[in-house]
Amino acid sequence: MNEKAAHVPDRIKELREILEISAIDLANDANIPIETYNKYENGELDIPISVLYTIAALLGTDVTVLLTGEEARMDSAAVCRKGKGVQIERYPGYEFSSLAYNFKHRTMEPLLVTLDSSKPQAEHVSHYGQEFNFVIEGQVKVTVAKTDHILNPGDTIYFDARLPHAQSAVNGLAQFITIIQEKP
């Protein structure tokens, strides 16, 4: 886990305590078993992006605050220069860079995702909303429900993110843009 990702559990705990919300109440409100929530907050378990959105909403803040410790500043346009997004390695072989981290009140989360097929495949996740993936390089296997879709550079997929899904590189490294829309 990189340095920025390592501070996410600390930020969650700090905000939760400032708001005087107990861990068990936050876990219950987020529909997370307390044992799992405690592992998230103690940094023992990686926090899925969908859970970060849920926790941020329950804490009345933006995901940017949890990821960076800073408030988003832009409300008309936010430029993210190449290589300058907030980069998080979720687990070996799956890292992402938030491309709109500095835009206030986002209703979508565009991420640049890099996958490495030599690392273990990501677990299936599900979250509210919809998701769009656009492959930039390499081959990406996108599994939605129980169906595998092999995408090549230039290919896209749009799907209901409530269905269990996962992405993995087919051979070597792969990059894709994902846009997650969780907010109504």
C-alpha positions as CSV (number, residue, x, y, z in Angstrom):
1,M,0.0,0.0,0.0
2,N,1.4,3.4,-0.9
3,E,1.8,6.3,1.6
4,K,-1.4,8.1,0.5
5,A,-3.5,4.9,0.8
6,A,-2.0,4.1,4.1
7,H,-3.5,7.3,5.6
8,V,-7.0,6.6,4.4
9,P,-8.0,4.5,7.5
10,D,-6.5,7.2,9.8
11,R,-8.6,9.9,8.0
12,I,-11.8,7.9,8.3
13,K,-11.2,7.2,12.0
14,E,-10.3,10.9,12.7
15,L,-13.4,12.2,10.9
16,R,-15.6,9.6,12.6
17,E,-14.3,10.6,16.0
18,I,-14.7,14.3,15.3
19,L,-18.3,13.7,14.3
20,E,-18.7,11.5,17.4
21,I,-19.9,8.5,15.5
22,S,-19.1,5.1,16.9
23,A,-17.4,2.5,14.7
24,I,-20.4,0.2,15.2
25,D,-22.8,2.9,14.1
26,L,-20.8,3.7,11.0
27,A,-20.4,0.1,10.2
28,N,-24.2,-0.5,10.6
29,D,-25.1,2.5,8.5
30,A,-22.7,1.4,5.8
31,N,-24.1,-2.2,5.9
32,I,-20.6,-3.5,6.8
33,P,-20.0,-6.2,9.4
34,I,-18.3,-4.5,12.4
35,E,-15.4,-7.0,12.2
36,T,-14.8,-6.0,8.5
37,Y,-15.2,-2.3,9.3
38,N,-12.6,-2.6,12.1
39,K,-10.2,-4.2,9.7
40,Y,-10.7,-1.4,7.3
41,E,-10.2,1.3,9.9
42,N,-7.1,-0.5,11.3
43,G,-5.5,-0.8,7.9
44,E,-5.7,-4.6,8.0
45,L,-7.9,-4.9,4.9
46,D,-8.0,-2.8,1.7
47,I,-11.1,-0.6,1.5
48,P,-13.0,-1.1,-1.8
49,I,-13.7,2.2,-3.7
50,S,-17.4,1.6,-3.4
51,V,-17.1,1.4,0.4
52,L,-15.0,4.6,0.4
53,Y,-17.9,6.4,-1.3
54,T,-20.4,5.0,1.2
55,I,-18.2,6.0,4.2
56,A,-17.5,9.5,2.7
57,A,-21.2,10.1,2.3
58,L,-22.0,8.9,5.8
59,L,-19.3,11.2,7.1
60,G,-20.6,14.1,5.0
61,T,-17.4,14.6,3.1
62,D,-15.9,14.0,-0.4
63,V,-13.9,10.9,-1.3
64,T,-11.0,13.3,-2.0
65,V,-10.8,14.1,1.6
66,L,-10.4,10.5,2.5
67,L,-7.9,9.9,-0.3
68,T,-5.7,13.0,0.1
69,G,-6.7,14.7,3.3
70,E,-7.6,17.9,1.4
71,E,-10.9,19.3,0.2
72,A,-11.6,19.5,-3.5
73,R,-11.3,23.1,-4.6
74,M,-12.6,23.5,-8.2
75,D,-16.2,23.9,-9.0
76,S,-16.2,25.0,-12.7
77,A,-13.4,22.9,-14.2
78,A,-10.5,20.8,-12.9
79,V,-7.5,19.9,-15.0
80,C,-5.4,16.8,-14.1
81,R,-2.1,16.8,-15.9
82,K,-0.5,13.5,-17.1
83,G,0.8,11.6,-14.1
84,K,-0.6,14.1,-11.6
85,G,-3.8,12.3,-10.4
86,V,-4.0,11.0,-6.9
87,Q,-2.5,7.6,-7.2
88,I,-3.5,4.7,-4.9
89,E,-2.3,1.2,-5.1
90,R,-5.3,-0.8,-3.8
91,Y,-3.4,-4.0,-3.7
92,P,-0.5,-5.5,-5.7
93,G,-1.3,-5.5,-9.4
94,Y,-4.2,-3.0,-9.2
95,E,-3.6,0.7,-8.9
96,F,-5.6,3.7,-9.8
97,S,-5.2,7.4,-10.3
98,S,-8.1,9.7,-9.5
99,L,-8.4,12.1,-12.5
100,A,-10.9,14.5,-11.0
101,Y,-9.9,14.5,-7.3
102,N,-9.9,18.3,-7.2
103,F,-13.5,18.9,-8.5
104,K,-16.1,19.7,-5.9
105,H,-19.4,17.7,-5.7
106,R,-18.5,15.1,-8.4
107,T,-21.3,12.9,-9.5
108,M,-18.8,10.6,-11.3
109,E,-15.4,9.3,-10.5
110,P,-13.0,9.0,-13.5
111,L,-10.0,6.8,-12.7
112,L,-7.0,5.6,-14.7
113,V,-6.5,2.0,-13.7
114,T,-3.3,0.0,-14.2
115,L,-3.4,-3.8,-14.0
116,D,-0.6,-6.4,-13.9
117,S,-1.5,-9.9,-14.9
118,S,1.5,-11.3,-12.9
119,K,-0.3,-10.3,-9.7
120,P,-3.4,-11.9,-8.1
121,Q,-6.7,-11.0,-9.7
122,A,-8.9,-8.5,-7.9
123,E,-11.9,-9.7,-6.0
124,H,-15.4,-9.1,-7.5
125,V,-17.0,-6.0,-6.2
126,S,-20.4,-4.4,-6.5
127,H,-21.7,-0.9,-5.8
128,Y,-24.5,1.4,-6.6
129,G,-24.7,3.1,-9.9
130,Q,-23.2,2.4,-13.3
131,E,-19.6,2.0,-14.6
132,F,-17.9,2.7,-17.9
133,N,-14.5,1.2,-18.9
134,F,-12.4,2.3,-21.9
135,V,-9.2,0.3,-22.6
136,I,-6.1,2.3,-23.4
137,E,-3.5,-0.4,-23.7
138,G,-3.2,-4.1,-23.3
139,Q,-6.1,-6.5,-22.9
140,V,-8.5,-6.3,-20.1
141,K,-10.9,-9.1,-19.0
142,V,-14.0,-7.5,-17.5
143,T,-16.2,-9.9,-15.7
144,V,-19.8,-8.7,-15.1
145,A,-22.0,-11.2,-13.2
146,K,-20.7,-14.5,-14.6
147,T,-19.8,-13.3,-18.1
148,D,-16.2,-12.5,-19.2
149,H,-15.6,-9.8,-21.8
150,I,-12.1,-9.5,-23.3
151,L,-11.5,-5.9,-24.3
152,N,-8.7,-4.5,-26.5
153,P,-7.4,-1.0,-26.9
154,G,-10.3,1.3,-27.9
155,D,-13.0,-1.1,-26.7
156,T,-15.5,0.0,-24.1
157,I,-18.0,-1.6,-21.7
158,Y,-20.8,0.1,-19.8
159,F,-22.6,-1.9,-17.1
160,D,-24.8,-2.0,-14.0
161,A,-22.3,-1.7,-11.1
162,R,-24.7,-3.4,-8.7
163,L,-23.7,-6.7,-10.4
164,P,-20.5,-8.4,-9.1
165,H,-17.7,-7.3,-11.4
166,A,-13.9,-7.4,-11.7
167,Q,-11.2,-6.4,-14.2
168,S,-7.9,-8.1,-14.8
169,A,-5.1,-7.8,-17.3
170,V,-5.0,-10.7,-19.7
171,N,-1.3,-10.7,-20.4
172,G,1.2,-8.3,-18.9
173,L,0.2,-4.8,-18.1
174,A,-3.0,-3.1,-19.1
175,Q,-4.5,0.3,-18.6
176,F,-8.1,1.5,-18.8
177,I,-10.1,4.5,-17.9
178,T,-13.1,3.8,-15.7
179,I,-15.9,6.2,-14.9
180,I,-17.9,5.3,-11.9
181,Q,-21.3,7.0,-11.3
182,E,-22.5,6.2,-7.8
183,K,-24.5,9.3,-6.9
184,P,-28.0,9.7,-8.3
